[in-house]
Amino acid sequence: MTMTTAEADKILSDNFAPWVLALGLSVQSLGQDRATLRLPWSQALAREGGGLSGQALMAAADTATVIAVSAARGAFGPMTTVQQSTSFQRAVVDSDVLIEAVLTKLGRRMAFADITMTAERTGELAARASTVYALLG
């Protein structure tokens, strides 16, 4: 059974801290090994100079990984971040960001993902991340 975007949005609302929910993330699409989320532009998330905060992008990448793992497993289960590495390539100004998490390996106890973060308005790659998760249940 394939998870719907509405089911994935419910995973967001039921399992994430209020400050993560305040980012306004929404699930745009799901695949067998991937999830794409939208991080809407918000002046509240901008740094001095108008660029989107790196912390917001990192939290979005982390969250997208949880949704991708949940979609691949067919449901949400307990998991925790073991490692995340992020490289920022350009500032995002006045644009939503599309965050695509692609699972590179999903095992019984560990999951690995590569994440791209693209400014929707320009189509330019803003950042890349890799994550490793421990699957607890």
Buried (B, 14 or more C-beta within 10 A) or exposed (E): EEBEBEBBBBBBEEBBEEEBEEBBBBBBBBBEBBBBBBBEBBEEBBEEEEBBBBEBBBBBBBBBBBBBBBBBBEEBEEBEEEEBEBEBEEBBBEBBBBBBBBBEEBEEEEBBBBBBBBBBEEEEEBBBBBBBBEBEE
